[in-house]
Amino acid sequence: MDLDRSPLARPFPDLPPIDGATPRVARARYKEWDRCDLTLVEFAEGTAVAGLFTKSACASPEVEAGRAQIGGGRARALVVNAGNSNAFTGAAGREAVEQIQAQVAEGLGCEAHEVFVSSTGVIGVPLPKDKARAGVDAALAAEPCDWLEVARAIGTTDTFEKGAHASAFIDDTEVRLIGVIKGSGMIAPDMATMLGYVVTDAAIEPALLQELLSEANGPSFGSITVDSDTSTSDTVLAFGTGTAGNAPLVDHDSPGADAFASALADLCDQLAKLVVRDGEGATKFIEIRVSGAQSDDSAHRVAMSIANSPLVKTAIAGQDANWGRVVMAVGKAGEPADRDRLSIRFGGVEVAREGRAVEDFDEAPVAQHLKGEEIVVEADLGIGSGRARVYTCDLTHGYISINADYRS
């Protein structure tokens, strides 16, 4: 399935190499396509790992394995398969994961529990073990590649490669962080997104890395939605190779921990936005801001109600400032709200105030704003100090076309 590049695409940045992380890609040929679809990243001994996984009750064997492994805190390899999610595949799916772990562990001289595996693609088809075996062999023998090739190899319906970078100083030592991510549809994560990977050369204890990744998740991966659907395979993993030479970050009180936390949060925010920009069929990037709610959590739930509304999303696709649909989405959220205190803005222009339309407002700037590619919708509930921000995209015929043909 050939897909046109999203009009909201961003160019892939020049990501620096990370000492202690060696990426390679290969052709496992999980689908009939002429591209690399298996990624293997080898990590230095002692690399710290942290992770977040889908809350789906129908999670893939890869997710189940990752949940069990993450407590060990150390990783030597990451394998990502594209084109087959291996989810809902029973014993055959688990065996495929175990085979990959054992094969990589033998090739690198490490333990199987230090090999993390992710897969993405069609649900319900066991990962072909013969193709996986050949793909891993090819990757182990391949020359190292850059992160652009990794971002390209992990994609499925993605229309552009997604990556970002950040840095921080720990005392006088600069540490680097890079990230690659894939995701375009089935995006409404409870924890993370489709598949995202952060790699840093910072020396950091696994427990702190886990804590900081969890903190960064809420306002980033936890605040995006394309279509309200949470994947069976959602995974975000962060790896710290410890090669930068900084004094190890042990806890929040470690010098430089705040700077590293800020850099990680910034990186995750960049990656989350890229997923929304590649939302299937998307033509507009939408930021939903909710204020005046009873609490921040309540504001987040209201914002997600607006962002997930097909009626709101189609109105914006049609460049229609139909604020009544925003009212509807606020009202159905199940959160405290007062109709007669609610105000709504499109692109900073107030269109409704205290439960009714603003009289004689100038529609011209609103219409101009909705013609653009980046849209801001604000709802002030007027009952408290809670606030939240989420990212979404419009809903177009393109989304239907992509998903109607997904298995073809």
C-alpha positions in Angstrom: 0.0 0.0 0.0 1.6 3.2 -1.2 0.7 6.3 0.9 1.3 9.9 0.0 3.5 11.8 2.4 1.5 13.7 5.1 1.1 17.4 4.4 2.0 17.9 8.0 5.3 16.0 7.7 8.6 17.3 9.2 12.0 16.6 7.8 14.0 13.9 9.6 16.7 15.7 11.8 20.4 14.9 11.7 20.6 12.6 14.7 24.0 12.2 16.3 25.4 8.7 16.9 25.2 7.5 20.5 28.2 5.7 21.8 27.3 2.3 23.0 24.3 1.9 20.7 24.9 0.3 17.3 21.8 0.1 15.0 21.5 -2.3 12.0 18.6 -3.1 9.7 17.8 -6.1 7.5 15.1 -7.6 5.2 13.0 -10.2 7.0 10.3 -9.8 4.3 7.4 -10.1 6.6 5.3 -8.5 3.8 5.7 -8.3 0.1 7.6 -5.1 0.1 11.1 -4.0 -1.1 12.4 -2.5 2.2 14.1 -3.3 5.4 11.6 -4.4 8.1 13.8 -5.8 10.9 15.9 -3.6 13.2 18.5 -4.7 15.6 20.2 -2.3 18.0 23.1 -3.6 20.0 23.8 -1.9 23.3 27.0 -1.7 25.4 27.2 -4.0 28.5 25.4 -2.4 31.5 23.0 -0.3 29.4 20.1 0.9 31.6 16.6 0.3 30.3 13.1 1.6 31.2 9.8 1.0 29.5 6.1 1.7 29.3 3.7 -0.7 27.7 0.1 -0.7 26.5 -2.7 -1.4 29.1 -4.6 -3.4 26.5 -6.0 -6.6 27.8 -5.1 -8.2 24.4 -1.4 -7.3 24.5 1.1 -9.0 22.2 3.6 -11.6 23.4 6.3 -8.9 22.9 4.6 -6.6 25.3 4.1 -9.4 27.9 7.8 -10.3 27.6 8.8 -6.7 27.9 6.8 -6.2 31.1 8.5 -9.2 32.7 12.0 -8.1 31.5 11.9 -4.4 32.4 12.4 -5.1 36.1 15.9 -6.3 35.4 16.9 -2.8 34.4 19.5 -3.8 31.9 19.5 -4.3 28.1 21.9 -5.5 25.5 19.7 -5.5 22.4 16.5 -4.3 20.8 14.8 -6.0 17.9 11.8 -4.4 16.1 9.8 -6.3 13.5 7.5 -4.3 11.1 4.6 -5.7 9.1 3.3 -8.2 11.6 2.3 -7.3 15.1 2.4 -11.0 16.3 -0.6 -10.0 18.6 -3.4 -12.5 19.4 -1.3 -15.4 18.2 -1.2 -17.7 21.2 1.7 -20.1 21.8 3.1 -19.6 18.3 3.6 -15.9 18.9 5.3 -16.5 22.2 7.6 -19.0 20.6 8.6 -16.6 17.9 9.6 -14.0 20.5 11.6 -16.5 22.5 13.3 -17.7 19.4 14.4 -14.1 18.5 15.6 -13.5 22.1 17.7 -16.7 22.1 19.1 -16.1 18.7 20.2 -12.6 19.4 21.5 -13.6 22.9 23.7 -16.2 21.3 24.9 -13.8 18.6 25.9 -11.1 21.1 26.9 -13.3 24.0 24.3 -12.0 26.4 21.3 -13.3 28.3 17.9 -13.7 26.6 16.2 -11.5 29.1 18.5 -8.6 28.0 17.0 -8.7 24.5 13.8 -6.6 24.0 11.5 -7.3 21.1 8.7 -5.2 19.5 6.5 -6.0 16.6 4.0 -3.9 14.7 1.6 -4.5 11.8 -1.4 -6.8 11.2 -3.0 -8.5 14.2 -3.8 -12.2 14.4 -1.0 -13.6 12.2 1.9 -15.4 14.0 5.3 -13.9 13.3 6.9 -16.3 10.7 9.8 -17.9 12.6 11.7 -18.8 9.5 11.6 -15.2 8.3 12.5 -13.9 11.7 15.5 -16.3 11.9 16.8 -15.2 8.6 16.2 -11.6 9.3 18.1 -11.7 12.6 21.0 -13.5 11.0 21.1 -10.8 8.3 20.9 -8.0 10.9 23.7 -9.5 13.0 25.9 -9.6 9.9 24.9 -6.2 8.5 27.0 -3.0 8.7 25.9 -0.4 11.2 23.4 2.2 9.9 22.2 5.6 10.9 19.0 6.4 12.8 17.1 7.5 9.7 17.4 3.9 8.4 16.0 2.7 11.7 13.1 5.1 11.6 12.3 4.0 8.1 12.5 0.2 8.9 10.2 0.3 11.9 7.3 2.1 10.1 4.1 0.5 8.7 1.5 3.0 7.4 3.8 5.9 8.4 4.2 8.4 5.6 7.4 9.9 6.9 10.3 9.0 9.2 10.1 10.4 12.7 13.0 11.3 14.9 14.1 14.0 17.4 17.0 14.9 19.6 17.8 16.8 22.8 20.8 17.3 25.1 21.6 18.3 28.7 24.6 19.2 30.8 25.4 17.1 33.8 28.0 19.2 35.6 30.4 20.0 32.6 29.5 16.9 30.6 27.1 17.1 27.7 24.8 14.1 27.3 22.9 13.4 24.2 19.4 12.0 23.7 17.9 10.8 20.5 14.5 9.2 19.7 12.8 7.4 16.8 9.1 6.6 16.7 6.5 5.0 14.5 2.8 5.5 14.6 0.1 6.8 12.4 -3.2 5.0 13.2 -4.6 3.1 16.2 -3.3 6.0 18.4 -5.0 6.7 21.7 -2.3 5.5 24.1 -3.0 4.9 27.8 0.8 4.9 28.4 2.8 5.6 25.4 2.3 5.3 21.6 2.7 2.7 18.9 6.5 2.0 19.1 9.0 4.6 20.4 12.6 4.3 21.4 14.8 6.8 23.2 18.6 6.3 23.4 21.0 8.4 25.5 24.7 8.2 26.4 24.0 9.4 29.9 25.0 7.2 32.9 21.7 6.8 34.8 20.3 4.2 37.1 17.4 2.2 35.7 15.0 3.1 38.5 15.5 6.8 37.9 15.3 6.4 34.1 12.0 4.6 34.6 10.7 7.3 36.9 11.7 10.1 34.5 10.2 8.3 31.5 6.9 7.9 33.4 6.9 11.5 34.3 7.6 12.6 30.7 4.9 10.3 29.3 1.8 12.0 30.7 2.0 15.4 28.8 3.5 13.8 25.7 2.5 10.2 24.6 -0.3 10.2 27.1 -1.8 13.3 25.6 -2.1 12.4 21.9 -4.9 10.7 19.9 -5.5 10.1 16.3 -8.6 7.8 16.3 -9.3 6.8 20.0 -8.0 3.3 19.5 -5.2 1.9 21.8 -2.9 -0.6 20.2 -2.2 -4.2 21.4 1.5 -3.4 20.9 2.1 0.1 22.3 5.7 0.3 23.7 8.1 3.0 24.6 11.6 2.0 25.7 14.5 4.2 26.9 18.1 3.0 26.9 21.0 4.7 28.7 24.4 3.4 27.6 26.4 5.2 30.2 29.2 6.2 27.8 29.1 10.0 28.1 31.3 10.0 31.2 29.0 11.9 33.4 28.7 11.3 37.1 25.9 8.7 37.2 22.4 10.0 37.8 21.1 8.1 40.8 18.0 10.0 42.0 16.3 13.3 41.6 18.8 14.9 43.9 21.8 14.0 41.6 23.4 17.1 40.1 22.1 17.4 36.5 19.0 15.2 37.1 16.6 18.1 36.5 18.4 19.1 33.3 18.2 15.5 32.0 14.5 15.3 33.0 13.7 18.4 31.1 15.6 17.2 28.0 13.8 13.8 28.1 10.4 15.6 28.5 11.2 17.8 25.5 12.3 14.8 23.4 9.1 12.9 24.2 7.0 15.9 23.4 8.7 16.3 20.0 8.1 12.6 19.2 4.5 12.6 20.3 3.7 15.6 18.0 5.3 13.8 15.1 2.9 10.9 15.5 -0.1 13.2 15.4 1.3 15.0 12.3 1.3 11.6 10.6 -2.2 10.7 11.7 -3.8 8.6 8.9 -5.4 10.9 6.4 -4.6 14.0 8.5 -4.5 17.4 7.0 -4.5 19.5 10.2 -2.6 19.3 13.5 -4.9 20.3 16.3 -4.1 21.4 19.8 -6.9 21.2 22.3 -6.5 23.4 25.4 -8.9 23.0 28.4 -8.8 25.4 31.3 -11.0 26.2 34.3 -11.7 22.6 35.1 -12.1 21.1 38.5 -8.7 19.5 38.4 -5.9 18.8 35.9 -7.0 15.2 35.5 -10.5 16.3 34.8 -9.3 18.8 32.3 -7.3 16.1 30.5 -10.4 13.9 30.3 -12.4 16.7 28.8 -9.7 17.6 26.4 -9.5 13.9 25.2 -13.3 13.9 24.8 -13.0 16.9 22.4 -10.0 15.5 20.6 -11.6 12.1 20.1 -14.9 13.4 18.8 -15.5 12.4 15.2 -17.9 15.4 14.9 -15.3 17.9 16.1 -12.6 16.3 14.0 -14.7 16.3 10.8 -15.8 19.9 11.4 -12.2 21.0 11.5 -11.4 19.0 8.4 -14.2 20.9 6.7 -12.9 24.3 8.1 -16.2 24.7 10.0 -16.0 26.5 13.4 -18.9 24.5 14.7 -18.4 25.3 18.3 -21.6 23.4 19.2 -19.7 20.2 18.6 -17.2 21.3 21.2 -20.0 21.9 23.6 -21.3 18.4 22.9 -17.9 16.9 23.6 -17.5 18.8 26.9 -20.9 17.7 28.0 -20.4 14.0 27.3 -17.0 13.8 29.0 -18.6 12.8 32.3 -16.6 15.5 34.1 -17.9 18.5 36.2 -19.0 21.3 33.9 -21.4 24.2 33.9 -23.1 25.1 30.6 -23.5 28.8 31.7 -19.8 29.2 32.5 -18.4 27.6 29.4 -16.4 29.6 26.9 -14.9 28.4 23.6 -12.2 29.9 21.3 -10.9 29.0 17.9 -7.5 30.4 17.1 -7.7 32.7 20.1 -11.0 34.2 19.0 -13.9 33.8 21.4 -16.9 32.3 19.7 -19.0 31.3 22.7 -19.1 32.7 26.2 -21.1 31.8 29.3 -23.3 29.3 27.6 -24.2 31.2 24.5 -22.8 32.5 21.2 -20.7 35.7 21.3 -22.8 38.3 19.5 -21.4 39.9 16.4 -18.0 38.2 16.6 -15.8 38.6 13.5 -15.8 35.3 11.7 -13.0 36.3 9.3 -10.0 35.5 11.5 -11.7 32.3 12.6 -12.2 31.2 9.0 -8.6 32.1 8.2 -7.3 30.2 11.1 -9.2 27.0 10.1 -7.7 27.2 6.6 -4.3 26.6 8.1 -2.5 23.4 9.0 -2.2 24.1 12.8 -5.4 24.6 14.7 -6.0 25.6 18.3 -9.3 25.0 20.1 -9.8 26.2 23.6 -12.5 25.5 26.1 -12.6 27.3 29.5 -15.0 25.5 31.9 -15.0 28.4 34.4 -15.3 26.2 37.5 -11.8 25.7 38.8 -8.0 26.0 38.0 -7.5 22.6 36.3 -5.9 22.7 32.9 -4.6 20.3 30.2 -3.4 20.2 26.6 -3.7 17.4 24.1 -2.8 16.9 20.5 -4.9 15.4 17.8 -5.6 15.7 14.0 -8.6 16.0 11.8 -10.7 13.1 10.4 -10.8 12.8 6.6 -11.8 10.4 3.9 -8.2 9.4 3.8 -8.4 7.7 7.1 -11.2 5.5 5.8 -9.4 4.6 2.7 -6.2 3.6 4.5 -7.9 1.4 7.0 -10.4 -0.1 4.6 -7.5 -1.4 2.6 -5.1 -2.1 5.5 -4.8 -5.9 5.0 -5.1 -5.8 1.2 
